[in-house]
Amino acid sequence: MNVLRLTATQFLRPMATGRNRPLLLGCEDIAGDIFEVVVKLRGREVSEKTQIAELASAMLADDLGIDVPQAAVVDIPAGFELILADKDAARAVKASVGPNFGSVHLGQSFTTWPPGRAPHGHQRDQAAAIFAFDALIQNPDRTAKNPNLWVRSDRLGVYDHDQAFSFLSVPIIGGVPRPWDTAAQASGSFRFLEKHIFFAPLRGSAFDLDSFEERLGDLSDPQLGTYADNVPADWREGNSLCEDIVAYLSEARGESSTFVNFMKHLLR
């Protein structure tokens, strides 16, 4: 994925949904090309680690063949808040000067995935890949109440990964649970997946994770290096999350077969 480097130039509107109340901003790249971007502001209790997790998750999803909006690092210039009439949004923007995570807006040609719908046909393979992706990044935030899914024609896509990789940020007794480790599998560390929006619909059904397994196993050192290289220095200061994510995924690629077999076991 080519991560865009943009500067915010226009306030369009607040987004109607989103726990962190993101804004839709008009942004420009160095060539003057214009993009509409959903921006999660650091000034709204979005930590640097959260922004790292969002960016790394978007790049990983793309590398694993899962549809995801194009990621961007959006610079909010000093004084940008002066164009906002909404005082709450203006305060948040003022506190977010500098780089913020954003996703290029999908436009109008998509719908959100309604709770209760079951994937059909080739969508089952996509749904299984999304389930495995969320198990890999240990994302508990794709449930029936909060699907964080979009659909365009017959294609499924994902967004919103601010809770991904949180297990690398907090001390855990016994160490980081790895979904390819048999002890971790038996410990109950992955019970959160039972609430995943695709857990029940996929159980006992036919799906194919061969492409996911191949892509995970083929992740190269240069690919993983770009995950860290694209993270602004401001976000990396005082934490090692970039390095920890790269190390975790480096280990995961060597255990791709064991990991996928665990996914099949959960969905048997």
N, C-alpha and C positions, 0 to 999 in steps of 0.2 A: 504494500500500500504506500502510495505517495502521500505523506502527511503534509497538508497545506500549511504554509506560514502566512498568516493574514493579519491585517490591521482593521479594527472596527472603525467604520466611518459613519454608520447610520443606525439609529434605533428604529426597529420596525414594530415590534409588539412583544409583550410577555407571552410565553407559551401557556396554553390553557391547563396543561398537566405537567407533573414533574415535582418530586419531593423537594428539590432544591430551587424551584421556581426559575427555570432558565429563561433566557431572553432570546428572541430572534433578532439578530443583528445583520445589517448589511456590512460586508467586509470586502477588502480589496487585497490582491496579492501585489508583488513588486512590479508586475507587468501592467497593473491597472485593471485586471479582470475582476469582476464583481461576483460575489457569492452570498447567498443567504445562509446563515449559520446559526444553529441552536447552540448557545454558549452557556456553560455552567460556570457561574461566577465564584471565584475564590472568596469573595466577600460575603457569601451566603453559607458559611460554615462548611465549605468544600475544601478539605485539606489538600496539601500538596501531594500526599500519598494517594488520596482519592483520584486526583487528576492523573497521576502516574498509572494507576490501575485502569482508568478509563482508556488512556491512550494505548497501553500495552494490550489490553483486551481487544480493542478494535483492530490493531495490527495482527494479533494472533488469529482472531476470527477470520480475517481476510486470507491469511496464509493457510488456514484449515478449510477453506472453501465455503465459508459461511457468509452470507450476504450481510453487510453492515454498512451504515452510512460512512462516507469518506471522512476521516478524522482531520482535525485542524487544530493548530495552536494559534489562538487569536490574541493579538496584543491590543489591550485597551489603553489608549493614550491618556495621559493626565488631562483633566478638563472635559473628558467625554461626558461626564455626568451632567454637565451644564445644559445639554440638549434634551434632557429628560424632564418631563413635567411631573411624573410620578416620584414623589419624594422618597418612598421606600426603595424603589429601583435605583434612584440616583445615589442613595447612600451605599447600596450594595456595589454599584459600578465604581464609585469613588474608592471603595475598599478593595477593588479588584484590578487596580492599575497594574499593567504588565501582562504576562502570558496566562491565558485561561484555556481550558479544554473546550473544544467545540466539535459539532458534527454538521456536515453540510445537510441542509434541509431537504427532505425527500420530495417536496412539492405536493401536488394533489393526486398523483397517480398511485396512491397506496391506501390501504385501510389498516387499522389495527386489528390484531387477532382477537376475536371475541371469546371470552371464557365459555367452555363447554363444547367448542367445536373440536372435532377430531380430525387429525391430518389424514389425507387419503392419497392413494397412488404413490407417486414419487415424493410427495410431501412427507411420507413416513420416513424416508431416508434423511431428508433435511431435518425433520424433527428429532430423529435419533442423534444426528450430528450435533444439534443444538443442546440436547440433553447431555451428551458426552462432553461438549465444550464447557457447559456450566459445572459439570463434575470436575473437570480439569482445573478450572480457575476457582472452583469452590464458591460459586455464586449462588446464594440462597434466594435471590430476588427475581425469580421468574416463575411466578405462581399463578393460580387461577385468579386471584384477587389483583395481581399486578403482572400481567403477562410480559410486558416489555418486548413485544413482538409486532412486526408489521408484515403485511403480505401484499405482493404486487403480482397480479396474474396468478401463477401457480407457485411463485417463489416466496419462501419465508425469509425474514431477516430479523436481526436482533439489534437492540440498542440498550443503553443504560447499564453500565457495569461498575457503578461506584462502590459496590460491596465486594467486588472481585479481589482476590489475592489478600484479603484482610488477615488470613491465617499467617501470612508472612510478617505482619506488622505487630503482632502481640505475642508475648511469651505463652507457650502452650506446654503444659506438663507432658512429658514424654516426647516432645518435639513436634515438628510439623507433620500433620497426617498426610500421607501420600496415598492416593487412590489405587496405586499399583502394589502397595505393601499389604500382605495378607493380614498382618496384625492390625493395621489401621482399618482394613475392610471389616474385620470382626469386632472392632471396638465401638461401632455405632457412630463414628465420626461423619458418616455420609447419610444418616437418616434424613437430613434436610432434603435430600433428593426425592423423598416420597411425596413432598409437597410441590414438586416441579409440575408445571402445567402439562408436560407431555408424559409424565410417569404413568398415570393410569391409562391414557389412550394407547400407549405403545406396548403395554404389558401383554405378552402372549402373541403379539403381531409379528409379521415379517418385515424386516428392514435390513438395510445394507450399510455397514460401517467400514467397508474395505477402503474406500477413498479417504475417510477420516483417518484411519489407522496409518495409511501410507503417507499422507501429508504430515501427520504428527511425527512419524519416524524419520521423515526426510528433512525436518527443520535443520537448517545449516547454521554454523557459527556466525556467518555474515548476516543471515536473516535475524537471528536472535540479537546480534549486536546492534541492528538498527532500532530495536525496541528501546534500548538505552540511549542511543545516539540522538533520537528524535525528542527526548525529554529535555525541556529547558533546564538550564543550570539552577534557576530559582527553585524549581520543584525538588531538585535532588539534594539541596543543601540540608545537611543535618540528618539524612537518612540513607539507608543502603537498599531501599526497596527495588530500585532498578536492577542492581546486581543480584539481589535475592530472587527476583522473578526470572532473570536469565539463567541462574543456576538451577532453579526448580524445573524450568522447561527443558534445560539441557539433560537433566536426569529423566524427565518424562519421555523424551523422544526415544531413549534407549529402552523404555519399558512400554512402548506403544501397544504391543500385542497383549501383554498382561493387563494393561489398563482397559483395552477394548473388551477383553474377555470378562472383566469385572462389570462393564456396562451391560453386556449381554446377560450376565447372571442376574443383575438387578431387574432387568426388563423381561426375564424369562416368563 
